[in-house]
Amino acid sequence: MHKVVLRPYRSEDIEAIIDLFIDAVMHVKEYDEKQRTAWAGDREEKKGWDASFLEHKTLVAEMDGEIVGFADMDGDYLDRLYVAFDKQGKGIATALVDELEKGHDAVTVHASYTALPFFEKRGYVVEKKQTVVRHGVELVNFAMRKNLRVPGCD
């Protein structure tokens, strides 16, 4: 069994993360090719992610020294969560989100059709279905929220 190790993001991770992201998005079955291409976007625009990863709480998941997933939090908003296509279903996303949820009263996320079941199993509730436009193409996602702190139980 290969152990998943979580660590903070480093700027030198950006190329591997961009590769992982594009590959994961291009394997999504719930969106058509035009939507996947728009979602994946331009490789060069993703280089701007480095600055936001450094500003956010960003974790990288590694197995055997290889980056297999990443996730970042901007305040209480879970911004990005991606796992390598060939490593999905191995608890990597769970490990990332478990760590990022710590210390928050509530967490919000905009989940794709693909991620919706994962977040529902974790107790996130859909607040609204929404349409976003990426590179002129409409994509549906779901604004979700999970309350982590029980009111009155401090």
VEXLUMFI-815287 format. One record per residue: x, y, z of N, C-alpha, C in turn. Coordinates in steps of 0.2 Angstrom, whole numbers, plus 2048, in hexadecimal, padded with zeros to 3 digits. Example, Ala and Ser with C-alpha at 12.3 -4.5 7.8 and 13.67 -1.06 7.14 Angstrom:
% VEXLUMFI-815287
   neast   nnorth   nup   caeast   canorth   caup   ceast   cnorth   cup
     842      7E4   827      83E       7EA    827     842      7F0   827
     840      7F5   823      844       7FB    824     840      800   827
% end
This chain:
% VEXLUMFI-815287
   neast   nnorth   nup   caeast   canorth   caup   ceast   cnorth   cup
     804      7FA   800      800       800    800     804      806   800
     803      80B   7FC      807       811    7FB     804      816   800
     808      819   804      805       81E    809     805      825   805
     7FF      829   807      7FE       82F    805     801      834   80A
     806      839   807      809       83E    80C     806      844   809
     804      848   80E      802       84F    80D     807      854   80F
     808      859   80B      80D       85E    80D     80B      865   80A
     80E      86A   80C      80C       871    80A     80E      871   802
     80B      875   7FF      80D       877    7F8     813      87B   7F7
     817      87A   7F2      81D       87D    7F1     81D      880   7E9
     81F      886   7E8      81F       888    7E1     822      883   7DC
     827      87F   7DE      829       87B    7D9     824      875   7D7
     81F      875   7DA      81A       870    7D9     815      871   7D3
     815      878   7D1      810       87A    7CD     810      876   7C6
     815      875   7C3      815       871    7BC     811      86A   7BD
     813      867   7C2      810       860    7C4     809      861   7C5
     807      866   7C9      800       867    7CB     7FC      869   7C4
     7FF      86D   7C0      7FB       86F    7BA     7FA      868   7B6
     7FF      864   7B5      7FE       85E    7B1     7F9      85A   7B4
     7F9      859   7BB      7F4       855    7BE     7ED      858   7BD
     7EC      85E   7BE      7E6       861    7BD     7E3      860   7B6
     7E7      862   7B1      7E5       861    7AA     7E3      85A   7A9
     7E7      855   7AB      7E6       84E    7AA     7DF      84C   7AD
     7DE      84E   7B3      7D8       84C    7B7     7D2      84F   7B4
     7D2      855   7B2      7CC       858    7AF     7CB      855   7A8
     7D0      853   7A4      7CE       850    79E     7CC      849   79E
     7CC      846   7A4      7C9       83F    7A5     7C2      83F   7A8
     7C0      845   7AA      7B9       846    7AD     7B4      843   7A8
     7AF      83F   7AA      7AA       83C    7A6     7A4      840   7A6
     7A3      844   7AB      79C       848    7AC     79C      84E   7A8
     7A1      850   7A4      7A1       856    7A0     7A3      854   799
     7A1      857   794      7A3       855    78D     7AA      858   78B
     7AD      857   786      7B3       859    784     7B4      860   784
     7AF      864   781      7B0       86B    781     7B0      86E   788
     7AC      86B   78C      7AC       86E    793     7B2      86C   797
     7B5      866   796      7BB       864    799     7C1      868   796
     7C1      86A   790      7C7       86E    78D     7C6      875   790
     7C0      878   791      7BF       87E    794     7C1      87E   79B
     7BF      879   79F      7C1       879    7A6     7C9      878   7A7
     7CC      874   7A3      7D3       873    7A3     7D7      87A   7A2
     7D4      87E   79D      7D7       884    79B     7DD      884   798
     7E0      88A   798      7E7       88A    795     7EC      889   79A
     7F1      885   798      7F7       883    79D     7FA      889   7A0
     7FB      88E   79C      7FF       894    79E     7FB      898   7A4
     7F4      898   7A3      7F0       89C    7A8     7F1      899   7AF
     7F2      892   7AF      7F3       88F    7B5     7F9      890   7B9
     7FE      893   7B6      804       895    7B9     802      89B   7BF
     7FD      89E   7BE      7FB       8A3    7C3     7F8      8A0   7C9
     7F7      89A   7C9      7F5       896    7CF     7FA      896   7D4
     801      897   7D2      806       896    7D7     805      89C   7DD
     803      8A2   7DB      802       8A7    7DF     7FC      8A6   7E4
     7F7      8A3   7E1      7F1       8A2    7E6     7F2      89C   7EA
     7F6      897   7E8      7F8       891    7EC     7FC      893   7F2
     800      898   7F1      805       89B    7F6     801      89F   7FB
     7FB      8A2   7F9      7F7       8A6    7FD     7F2      8A2   801
     7F0      89D   7FE      7EB       898    801     7EF      893   805
     7EB      88F   809      7ED       889    80C     7ED      884   807
     7F3      882   805      7F3       87D    7FF     7F7      877   801
     7F4      871   800      7F7       86B    801     7F8      867   7FB
     7FE      863   7FB      7FF       85F    7F6     7FF      858   7F8
     7FD      853   7F5      7FD       84C    7F7     802      848   7F3
     806      844   7F6      80B       841    7F2     80B      839   7F4
     80C      835   7EF      80D       82E    7F0     814      82C   7ED
     818      829   7F0      81F       827    7EE     822      82D   7EA
     822      833   7ED      825       839    7EB     822      83C   7E5
     81C      839   7E3      819       83C    7DD     813      840   7DF
     811      846   7DC      80B       84A    7DE     805      846   7DB
     801      844   7DF      7FB       841    7DD     7F4      845   7DF
     7F5      84B   7E2      7EF       84F    7E3     7F1      855   7E6
     7EC      85A   7E6      7ED       860    7EA     7E6      863   7EB
     7E6      868   7F0      7E0       86B    7F2     7E2      872   7F5
     7DE      877   7F5      7DF       87D    7F8     7D9      880   7FB
     7DA      884   801      7D5       887    804     7D6      88F   804
     7D1      893   802      7D2       89A    803     7CD      89C   808
     7CF      89D   80E      7CB       89E    814     7C7      898   815
     7C0      898   815      7BC       892    816     7B9      88F   80F
     7BC      891   80A      7BA       88F    803     7C0      88A   801
     7BD      884   7FF      7C2       87F    7FC     7C2      880   7F5
     7C7      883   7F3      7C8       886    7EC     7C9      880   7E7
     7CE      87C   7E7      7D0       877    7E2     7D1      871   7E6
     7CF      86B   7E3      7D0       864    7E6     7D1      860   7E0
     7D7      85D   7DE      7D8       859    7D9     7DC      853   7DB
     7DB      84D   7D8      7DF       847    7D9     7E0      844   7D2
     7E6      842   7D1      7E8       83F    7CB     7E3      83A   7C9
     7E2      83A   7C3      7DC       835    7C0     7DE      82E   7C2
     7E4      82C   7C1      7E5       825    7C3     7E6      823   7CA
     7E5      828   7CE      7E6       827    7D6     7DF      828   7D9
     7DA      82A   7D6      7D4       82B    7D9     7D1      825   7DC
     7CD      826   7E2      7CA       821    7E5     7CF      81D   7EB
     7D4      821   7EC      7D9       81E    7F1     7DA      822   7F7
     7D5      826   7F8      7D5       82A    7FF     7D9      831   7FE
     7DC      832   7F9      7E0       838    7F8     7DC      83F   7F9
     7D6      83F   7F6      7D2       845    7F7     7CF      846   7FE
     7CD      840   801      7CB       840    808     7D0      842   80C
     7D7      840   80B      7DC       842    810     7DD      84A   80F
     7DD      84C   809      7DE       854    808     7D8      858   80B
     7D2      856   80A      7CD       85A    80D     7CC      859   814
     7CE      853   817      7CE       852    81E     7D2      857   822
     7D8      858   81F      7DD       85D    821     7DB      864   820
     7D8      865   81B      7D7       86C    819     7D0      86F   81D
     7CC      86A   81F      7C6       86C    823     7C8      86E   82A
     7CD      86B   82D      7CF       86C    834     7CF      874   835
     7CC      875   83B      7CC       87C    83E     7C7      881   83B
     7C3      87E   836      7BD       882    833     7B7      881   836
     7B2      886   837      7AB       885    839     7A7      882   834
     7A9      884   82E      7A5       882    828     7AA      883   822
     7A8      87F   81D      7AC       87F    816     7A7      87F   811
     7A9      884   80C      7A5       884    805     7A9      881   800
     7A6      87F   7FA      7AA       87D    7F5     7A5      87D   7EF
     7A8      87E   7E9      7A4       87E    7E2     7A6      877   7DF
     7A2      872   7E0      7A3       86C    7DD     7A0      86A   7D6
     7A5      867   7D3      7A2       865    7CC     79E      85F   7CD
     79A      85D   7C7      796       857    7C7     79B      851   7CA
     7A1      851   7C8      7A6       84B    7C9     7A7      84B   7D1
     7A8      851   7D4      7A9       851    7DB     7A3      851   7E0
     79D      852   7DD      797       853    7E1     796      84D   7E5
     797      846   7E3      796       841    7E8     79B      840   7ED
     7A1      842   7EC      7A6       842    7F1     7A4      847   7F7
     7A2      84D   7F5      7A1       852    7FA     79A      850   7FE
     795      84D   7FA      78F       84B    7FD     791      846   803
     795      841   801      797       83C    806     79A      83F   80C
     79D      845   80B      7A1       848    811     79C      84D   815
     796      84D   813      791       851    816     790      858   814
     793      85A   80E      791       860    80B     78A      860   808
     787      866   808      780       867    806     780      86C   800
     77D      86A   7FB      77C       86F    7F5     778      875   7F7
     77B      87B   7F6      777       881    7F7     774      883   7F1
     778      882   7EB      775       884    7E5     779      881   7DF
     775      880   7DA      778       87D    7D4     77A      884   7D0
     780      884   7CD      781       88A    7C9     785      889   7C3
     785      88D   7BE      788       88D    7B8     78E      892   7B8
     794      890   7B6      79A       894    7B5     79C      894   7AE
     79F      899   7AC      7A1       899    7A5     7A9      899   7A5
     7AC      895   7A1      7B3       894    7A1     7B5      894   799
     7B9      899   797      7BB       899    790     7B5      899   78B
     7AF      89C   78D      7A9       89D    789     7A5      896   78A
     7A6      892   78E      7A3       88B    78E     79F      88B   795
     799      889   795      795       888    79C     797      882   79F
     798      882   7A6      799       87C    7AA     795      87D   7B0
     792      877   7B2      78E       877    7B8     792      875   7BE
     791      878   7C4      794       876    7CA     78F      877   7CF
     791      875   7D5      78C       876    7DB     790      879   7E1
     78D      87F   7E3      78F       882    7E9     78D      87E   7EF
     791      87C   7F3      790       877    7F9     793      87A   7FF
     790      878   805      793       87A    80B     792      874   810
     797      874   815      797       86F    81A     798      873   820
     794      872   825      795       875    82C     799      870   830
     79F      872   833      7A3       86E    836     7A2      86E   83E
     7A0      874   840      79F       875    847     798      875   849
     796      872   84E      78F       872    850     78E      878   854
     788      87C   852      787       882    856     785      880   85D
     788      884   862      787       883    869     78B      87E   86C
     790      87B   869      794       876    86B     79C      878   86B
     79D      87D   86F      7A4       880    86F     7A9      87C   873
% end
